[in-house]
Amino acid sequence: MSEMKNTYYIYVANGQISRDGESSPWNFKIEATDEEIIKLREYFNQNADTEIENFFRAHVPYIQYHYDRENDEYDKTIQKIYGMIYELGDDEAKNHIESMGILQEKPTTDGLL
């Protein structure tokens, strides 16, 4: 796979990754390599699987609600998704993610906090 970066438009709510910013709604614009997009897609797929597990758990009365392993996993993956978008995103994406306060700490490219 190439190291060339392409522009992608990300819609987090449904895990959509598109090269066309005109055909559907999007939240974030990023520049990413093929490898980075594959990784981001894997994170979205992980959370889709976790959402299905959560749906079934919510409908099984004998599993206690405070058993939140699936929720914890979902939250960790959301952190990874937003971390990647922050790293690869344009200034608008970075500013929006910072304003959300979703990341544990502000990521930096120089390794310093």
KEDRENFI-699717 format. One record per residue: residue in three letters; z, x, y of N, C-alpha, C, O in turn; residue number from 1. Coordinates in pm, 1 decimal, padded with zeros to 6 digits. Layout:
N
KEPA   code         nz         nx         ny        caz        cax        cay         cz         cx         cy         oz         ox         oy   pos
KEPA    ALA          Z          X          Y          Z          X          Y          Z          X          Y          Z          X          Y   NUM
...
END
This chain:
113
KEPA   code         nz         nx         ny        caz        cax        cay         cz         cx         cy         oz         ox         oy   pos
KEPA    MET    00000.0    00083.2   -00118.6    00000.0    00000.0    00000.0    00000.0    00087.3    00124.3    00044.7    00202.0    00122.2     1
KEPA    SER   -00049.9    00031.7    00229.9   -00066.9    00110.0    00352.1    00060.1    00112.6    00435.4    00149.7    00029.9    00418.4     2
KEPA    GLU    00065.7    00208.6    00525.1    00176.6    00217.9    00619.6    00139.2    00155.1    00753.3    00217.3    00158.8    00848.4     3
KEPA    MET    00020.0    00097.9    00760.1   -00023.0    00035.0    00883.8    00059.9   -00090.4    00909.9    00087.5   -00168.7    00819.0     4
KEPA    LYS    00099.4   -00107.8    01037.3    00178.2   -00225.6    01072.9    00085.9   -00334.9    01124.8   -00011.6   -00308.3    01195.2     5
KEPA    ASN    00118.5   -00456.4    01089.0    00048.0   -00574.6    01136.2    00147.7   -00666.5    01205.0    00268.6   -00656.6    01184.3     6
KEPA    THR    00094.8   -00755.4    01286.9    00178.7   -00854.1    01354.2    00197.4   -00974.0    01262.7    00101.9   -01025.6    01204.6     7
KEPA    TYR    00322.6   -01017.3    01251.2    00356.7   -01134.4    01171.7    00444.0   -01226.5    01255.8    00516.3   -01182.5    01345.2     8
KEPA    TYR    00435.2   -01354.0    01224.9    00514.4   -01455.7    01291.9    00606.4   -01518.6    01187.0    00561.0   -01564.5    01082.2     9
KEPA    ILE    00736.0   -01519.7    01217.2    00836.6   -01561.6    01120.6    00901.6   -01692.2    01165.3    00945.0   -01705.6    01279.8    10
KEPA    TYR    00907.7   -01787.6    01073.6    00981.1   -01911.5    01096.3    01094.8   -01913.4    00994.7    01073.5   -01940.0    00876.4    11
KEPA    VAL    01214.6   -01885.0    01041.8    01327.8   -01862.4    00953.4    01367.4   -01987.8    00876.0    01402.2   -01977.7    00758.3    12
KEPA    ALA    01363.2   -02104.0    00937.6    01412.9   -02227.0    00874.1    01348.4   -02254.3    00739.1    01415.6   -02300.2    00646.7    13
KEPA    ASN    01219.1   -02226.7    00726.5    01153.6   -02252.8    00598.1    01101.8   -02124.8    00532.1    01029.5   -02131.1    00432.7    14
KEPA    GLY    01138.5   -02009.6    00586.8    01100.0   -01883.0    00525.4    00952.7   -01850.6    00538.0    00898.7   -01775.3    00456.9    15
KEPA    GLN    00887.1   -01906.1    00638.1    00743.5   -01885.0    00653.7    00713.8   -01752.4    00722.5    00774.4   -01718.0    00824.0    16
KEPA    ILE    00619.4   -01679.3    00665.1    00569.2   -01554.8    00722.6    00418.9   -01573.2    00739.2    00348.1   -01597.8    00641.6    17
KEPA    SER    00369.8   -01561.3    00862.5    00228.6   -01588.2    00889.8    00168.3   -01478.8    00976.5    00238.0   -01417.6    01057.4    18
KEPA    ARG    00040.1   -01454.4    00959.8   -00032.0   -01362.1    01047.7   -00089.6   -01436.7    01167.4   -00135.7   -01374.5    01263.1    19
KEPA    ASP   -00087.1   -01570.0    01162.5   -00147.5   -01653.2    01266.7   -00037.2   -01721.3    01347.6    00033.7   -01807.7    01296.0    20
KEPA    GLY   -00022.9   -01682.6    01473.2    00079.8   -01739.5    01558.6    00042.8   -01872.3    01619.6    00123.2   -01931.4    01691.7    21
KEPA    GLU   -00077.7   -01921.2    01592.3   -00125.1   -02046.1    01652.4   -00116.8   -02165.3    01558.3   -00109.9   -02279.4    01604.1    22
KEPA    SER   -00117.3   -02140.9    01426.7   -00132.5   -02251.5    01331.5   -00002.5   -02320.9    01294.1   -00005.5   -02432.4    01242.0    23
KEPA    SER    00110.7   -02258.1    01319.2    00237.7   -02319.9    01280.7    00349.7   -02266.9    01370.3    00333.7   -02164.4    01436.6    24
KEPA    PRO    00462.8   -02337.1    01371.9    00573.7   -02291.7    01457.1    00631.2   -02159.5    01405.8    00624.0   -02129.4    01286.7    25
KEPA    TRP    00688.2   -02081.6    01497.5    00752.9   -01956.4    01457.6    00866.1   -01924.5    01554.2    00865.2   -01967.0    01669.7    26
KEPA    ASN    00964.8   -01847.7    01503.9    01080.1   -01807.5    01584.4    01066.9   -01664.9    01636.4    01105.8   -01634.9    01749.3    27
KEPA    PHE    01011.8   -01577.7    01553.1    01013.2   -01435.1    01582.4    00878.5   -01370.8    01555.5    00809.0   -01405.5    01460.0    28
KEPA    LYS    00843.2   -01276.6    01641.2    00722.0   -01197.0    01624.6    00765.3   -01055.9    01586.9    00847.3   -00994.7    01655.4    29
KEPA    ILE    00709.4   -01004.7    01476.9    00745.8   -00871.1    01431.0    00620.8   -00788.7    01402.0    00510.8   -00842.3    01387.8    30
KEPA    GLU    00639.9   -00658.6    01393.7    00536.7   -00565.3    01348.1    00589.3   -00502.9    01219.7    00695.3   -00440.4    01220.1    31
KEPA    ALA    00515.3   -00519.4    01108.6    00566.6   -00474.0    00980.0    00455.6   -00421.4    00890.6    00339.8   -00461.8    00901.5    32
KEPA    THR    00494.1   -00329.4    00801.0    00402.6   -00280.0    00698.1    00399.1   -00380.1    00583.2    00479.6   -00473.1    00578.2    33
KEPA    ASP    00306.3   -00360.5    00492.2    00299.5   -00446.1    00373.8    00430.7   -00441.0    00296.2    00480.6   -00543.9    00250.5    34
KEPA    GLU    00487.0   -00319.5    00281.4    00612.0   -00303.9    00206.8    00726.0   -00380.3    00273.1    00806.4   -00443.6    00204.7    35
KEPA    GLU    00733.3   -00374.8    00405.4    00839.8   -00446.0    00477.3    00825.9   -00597.1    00462.0    00925.7   -00667.6    00447.7    36
KEPA    ILE    00704.2   -00646.2    00465.0    00681.6   -00790.5    00447.3    00717.7   -00833.4    00306.1    00773.6   -00941.3    00287.0    37
KEPA    ILE    00686.9   -00751.5    00207.7    00724.9   -00783.9    00069.6    00876.6   -00794.9    00058.6    00927.4   -00886.7   -00005.8    38
KEPA    LYS    00949.0   -00702.5    00120.6    01095.6   -00704.3    00117.7    01149.5   -00829.6    00188.1    01239.5   -00896.0    00136.7    39
KEPA    LEU    01094.8   -00861.3    00304.4    01137.8   -00980.8    00376.6    01111.5   -01106.3    00294.0    01195.8   -01195.9    00289.0    40
KEPA    ARG    00996.4   -01113.5    00229.7    00963.1   -01227.5    00143.5    01064.2   -01238.7    00029.5    01105.4   -01349.2   -00005.7    41
KEPA    GLU    01104.8   -01124.9   -00028.6    01204.8   -01126.1   -00135.9    01336.4   -01186.4   -00086.3    01399.3   -01264.8   -00157.4    42
KEPA    TYR    01378.0   -01150.2    00034.7    01501.6   -01206.6    00091.2    01489.7   -01357.4    00108.3    01581.8   -01431.5    00073.9    43
KEPA    PHE    01376.6   -01403.1    00161.2    01356.5   -01547.8    00177.2    01359.7   -01617.6    00040.8    01418.7   -01724.9    00027.5    44
KEPA    ASN    01296.9   -01557.5   -00059.8    01296.3   -01616.7   -00194.0    01436.5   -01621.9   -00253.3    01472.8   -01719.5   -00319.0    45
KEPA    GLN    01516.0   -01516.3   -00230.2    01654.4   -01515.4   -00279.5    01731.9   -01632.8   -00220.1    01805.6   -01701.3   -00291.0    46
KEPA    ASN    01715.2   -01655.5   -00091.1    01789.8   -01764.2   -00027.7    01739.3   -01900.4   -00071.7    01817.9   -01994.7   -00080.9    47
KEPA    ALA    01611.6   -01913.1   -00098.7    01559.7   -02039.9   -00151.1    01622.8   -02069.2   -00287.0    01660.3   -02183.1   -00314.7    48
KEPA    ASP    01634.5   -01967.7   -00370.9    01698.7   -01984.8   -00501.6    01845.7   -02023.0   -00485.5    01896.1   -02109.6   -00557.0    49
KEPA    THR    01914.1   -01958.0   -00391.3    02055.5   -01986.7   -00367.5    02074.4   -02128.0   -00314.9    02171.5   -02194.4   -00351.1    50
KEPA    GLU    01983.0   -02175.7   -00229.6    01992.0   -02312.8   -00178.5    01982.6   -02414.1   -00292.6    02052.1   -02515.7   -00291.4    51
KEPA    ILE    01898.4   -02387.1   -00389.4    01886.3   -02476.5   -00505.2    02016.8   -02476.9   -00584.1    02064.3   -02582.8   -00625.0    52
KEPA    GLU    02075.5   -02357.9   -00605.8    02203.0   -02350.4   -00676.5    02310.4   -02428.4   -00600.8    02389.8   -02500.1   -00661.6    53
KEPA    ASN    02312.7   -02414.5   -00468.9    02411.6   -02486.1   -00387.6    02393.0   -02636.8   -00397.0    02490.9   -02711.2   -00402.4    54
KEPA    PHE    02268.8   -02682.1   -00398.8    02241.0   -02825.2   -00411.5    02300.4   -02879.5   -00541.1    02368.1   -02982.3   -00541.4    55
KEPA    PHE    02274.2   -02809.0   -00651.4    02326.1   -02856.9   -00779.6    02478.0   -02848.2   -00784.9    02543.2   -02937.3   -00839.3    56
KEPA    ARG    02534.4   -02742.9   -00729.6    02679.3   -02728.8   -00728.9    02743.3   -02842.8   -00650.1    02848.1   -02894.1   -00689.4    57
KEPA    ALA    02682.1   -02882.2   -00540.8    02736.4   -02989.4   -00457.7    02737.3   -03123.3   -00531.3    02812.0   -03214.1   -00494.8    58
KEPA    HIS    02654.3   -03135.4   -00634.6    02643.6   -03261.4   -00706.4    02711.8   -03258.0   -00843.3    02693.0   -03348.3   -00924.8    59
KEPA    VAL    02790.5   -03154.0   -00868.0    02865.8   -03143.9   -00992.0    03014.4   -03153.0   -00955.7    03070.9   -03057.5   -00902.3    60
KEPA    PRO    03077.4   -03266.5   -00984.2    03212.3   -03289.9   -00931.4    03319.7   -03196.0   -00984.4    03420.8   -03177.2   -00916.7    61
KEPA    TYR    03303.3   -03136.4   -01101.4    03411.5   -03054.6   -01156.8    03409.2   -02909.7   -01107.3    03498.9   -02832.5   -01141.1    62
KEPA    ILE    03310.9   -02872.1   -01029.7    03311.5   -02737.6   -00969.6    03377.2   -02749.0   -00833.0    03331.5   -02824.8   -00747.5    63
KEPA    GLN    03483.0   -02674.4   -00813.0    03557.8   -02685.0   -00688.3    03475.6   -02630.8   -00572.1    03402.9   -02532.3   -00584.6    64
KEPA    TYR    03489.8   -02699.2   -00457.8    03411.2   -02664.9   -00340.2    03440.7   -02524.2   -00289.9    03351.3   -02457.1   -00238.3    65
KEPA    HIS    03564.8   -02478.7   -00304.2    03598.6   -02347.2   -00250.4    03541.8   -02232.5   -00332.7    03558.6   -02115.9   -00296.8    66
KEPA    TYR    03475.4   -02264.4   -00441.7    03408.0   -02161.6   -00519.4    03276.1   -02131.0   -00449.2    03174.8   -02196.3   -00474.6    67
KEPA    ASP    03277.8   -02032.3   -00361.7    03168.1   -02011.3   -00266.5    03082.3   -01888.7   -00293.8    03022.7   -01833.8   -00201.1    68
KEPA    ARG    03074.6   -01844.9   -00417.6    02993.8   -01725.9   -00447.9    02849.7   -01742.4   -00398.5    02792.9   -01649.7   -00340.7    69
KEPA    GLU    02790.5   -01860.6   -00421.2    02653.3   -01883.4   -00376.9    02643.4   -01881.1   -00225.3    02548.5   -01825.5   -00169.9    70
KEPA    ASN    02741.7   -01941.7   -00157.2    02739.7   -01940.3   -00011.0    02752.2   -01798.3    00042.8    02683.7   -01761.7    00138.3    71
KEPA    ASP    02839.2   -01718.3   -00017.8    02855.3   -01579.2    00024.9    02725.3   -01502.6    00007.7    02686.4   -01424.0    00094.1    72
KEPA    GLU    02658.2   -01525.9   -00104.7    02531.1   -01456.9   -00131.0    02425.7   -01498.4   -00028.7    02350.1   -01414.9    00021.0    73
KEPA    TYR    02421.4   -01627.1    00001.9    02327.3   -01677.7    00101.6    02352.5   -01610.8    00236.7    02258.6   -01566.8    00303.1    74
KEPA    ASP    02480.3   -01603.2    00277.5    02514.9   -01542.2    00405.8    02475.4   -01395.3    00411.5    02425.8   -01347.6    00513.6    75
KEPA    LYS    02497.7   -01323.5    00301.1    02459.8   -01181.1    00297.6    02309.1   -01165.6    00313.5    02262.4   -01077.0    00385.2    76
KEPA    THR    02233.6   -01251.7    00246.8    02087.9   -01241.4    00254.3    02038.2   -01281.1    00392.9    01943.7   -01220.7    00443.5    77
KEPA    ILE    02100.1   -01381.7    00455.5    02063.0   -01418.0    00593.2    02085.8   -01298.5    00685.8    02004.6   -01272.1    00774.5    78
KEPA    GLN    02195.7   -01226.6    00665.1    02222.5   -01106.0    00744.8    02109.7   -01004.3    00726.1    02065.0   -00942.4    00822.6    79
KEPA    LYS    02064.2   -00987.3    00602.9    01955.4   -00892.5    00574.9    01825.5   -00938.4    00642.7    01752.6   -00857.0    00699.5    80
KEPA    ILE    01797.4   -01068.2    00636.3    01676.5   -01122.5    00699.0    01678.4   -01096.9    00848.8    01582.8   -01043.1    00904.7    81
KEPA    TYR    01788.4   -01135.7    00913.9    01796.2   -01116.0    01058.7    01801.5   -00968.5    01095.6    01751.4   -00929.2    01200.9    82
KEPA    GLY    01861.4   -00886.7    01010.4    01862.1   -00742.2    01033.9    01721.8   -00684.6    01032.4    01686.8   -00603.0    01117.7    83
KEPA    MET    01640.6   -00727.2    00935.2    01501.9   -00681.1    00928.8    01422.4   -00730.5    01048.6    01345.6   -00654.9    01108.3    84
KEPA    ILE    01440.7   -00857.5    01083.9    01368.0   -00912.2    01198.5    01408.4   -00837.7    01325.2    01324.7   -00809.2    01410.8    85
KEPA    TYR    01537.7   -00806.1    01336.7    01585.0   -00730.6    01453.4    01518.0   -00593.6    01458.5    01470.6   -00550.4    01563.6    86
KEPA    GLU    01514.7   -00526.6    01344.8    01458.2   -00391.3    01337.0    01308.5   -00390.3    01366.4    01258.8   -00298.9    01432.2    87
KEPA    LEU    01236.7   -00491.2    01318.0    01090.9   -00494.0    01327.3    01039.1   -00577.0    01444.7    00920.7   -00572.1    01477.8    88
KEPA    GLY    01128.6   -00652.6    01506.7    01086.6   -00749.1    01607.1    01058.7   -00689.7    01743.6    01094.1   -00575.7    01773.8    89
KEPA    ASP    00993.5   -00772.1    01825.2    00968.5   -00734.8    01964.4    01097.4   -00752.6    02044.3    01198.9   -00795.9    01989.7    90
KEPA    ASP    01093.8   -00719.4    02173.0    01214.5   -00728.3    02256.3    01271.6   -00868.9    02258.8    01393.3   -00887.0    02257.5    91
KEPA    GLU    01184.1   -00968.4    02262.5    01229.9   -01107.7    02265.0    01307.7   -01141.1    02137.4    01411.4   -01207.2    02142.3    92
KEPA    ALA    01256.5   -01094.5    02023.5    01325.3   -01117.7    01896.0    01461.6   -01049.3    01895.9    01561.8   -01109.6    01857.3    93
KEPA    LYS    01465.1   -00924.3    01938.8    01591.8   -00849.8    01943.3    01693.0   -00920.1    02033.3    01808.4   -00938.6    01994.7    94
KEPA    ASN    01650.1   -00959.2    02153.0    01740.4   -01025.9    02247.0    01792.5   -01157.6    02190.3    01910.4   -01189.5    02205.2    95
KEPA    HIS    01704.9   -01234.0    02125.4    01746.0   -01362.6    02069.4    01849.2   -01342.8    01957.5    01949.9   -01413.3    01952.3    96
KEPA    ILE    01823.7   -01248.1    01869.9    01916.9   -01223.0    01759.2    02050.8   -01172.7    01812.8    02156.0   -01211.6    01762.1    97
KEPA    GLU    02047.9   -01086.7    01914.7    02173.0   -01041.6    01975.6    02249.5   -01160.0    02033.2    02371.6   -01167.4    02019.3    98
KEPA    SER    02178.8   -01253.0    02098.1    02245.5   -01367.9    02159.9    02304.5   -01461.5    02055.2    02400.4   -01533.2    02084.1    99
KEPA    MET    02249.5   -01462.3    01935.0    02300.9   -01546.2    01827.1    02433.2   -01492.0    01773.2    02516.0   -01568.0    01723.0   100
KEPA    GLY    02452.8   -01360.3    01783.7    02574.0   -01298.7    01730.3    02581.6   -01304.9    01579.5    02691.2   -01303.5    01523.4   101
KEPA    ILE    02467.2   -01311.8    01512.1    02464.9   -01328.8    01366.6    02486.8   -01197.4    01291.8    02533.9   -01198.1    01178.1   102
KEPA    LEU    02453.3   -01086.1    01353.9    02469.2   -00957.9    01286.6    02611.3   -00906.7    01306.3    02672.5   -00929.5    01410.6   103
KEPA    GLN    02663.6   -00837.2    01204.9    02800.3   -00785.8    01209.9    02819.6   -00692.6    01328.2    02920.4   -00698.0    01398.6   104
KEPA    GLU    02721.7   -00608.3    01347.8    02724.9   -00515.7    01460.3    02581.3   -00495.1    01504.4    02488.4   -00515.9    01426.4   105
KEPA    LYS    02563.0   -00455.5    01626.0    02427.9   -00437.2    01678.4    02361.1   -00320.1    01606.2    02410.3   -00207.5    01613.7   106
KEPA    PRO    02250.0   -00344.6    01536.4    02180.0   -00234.8    01470.2    02120.5   -00139.2    01573.9    02078.7   -00180.4    01682.0   107
KEPA    THR    02118.1   -00014.0    01538.7    02054.3    00084.1    01625.5    01964.0    00170.5    01541.2    01984.0    00184.8    01420.6   108
KEPA    THR    01864.4    00228.0    01605.7    01773.5    00315.4    01531.2    01823.0    00458.5    01530.5    01773.5    00539.9    01452.5   109
KEPA    ASP    01920.8    00491.9    01616.5    01967.7    00630.0    01622.2    02092.1    00653.9    01536.2    02146.6    00764.3    01534.9   110
KEPA    GLY    02136.8    00550.4    01464.5    02251.0    00566.2    01376.3    02384.8    00556.0    01446.3    02488.4    00569.7    01381.3   111
KEPA    LEU    02386.5    00532.5    01575.7    02510.4    00520.4    01651.3    02538.0    00375.5    01684.3    02445.1    00295.9    01698.1   112
KEPA    LEU    02665.1    00340.6    01697.2    02700.5    00204.8    01736.4    02717.1    00194.8    01885.9    02747.1    00087.2    01937.6   113
END
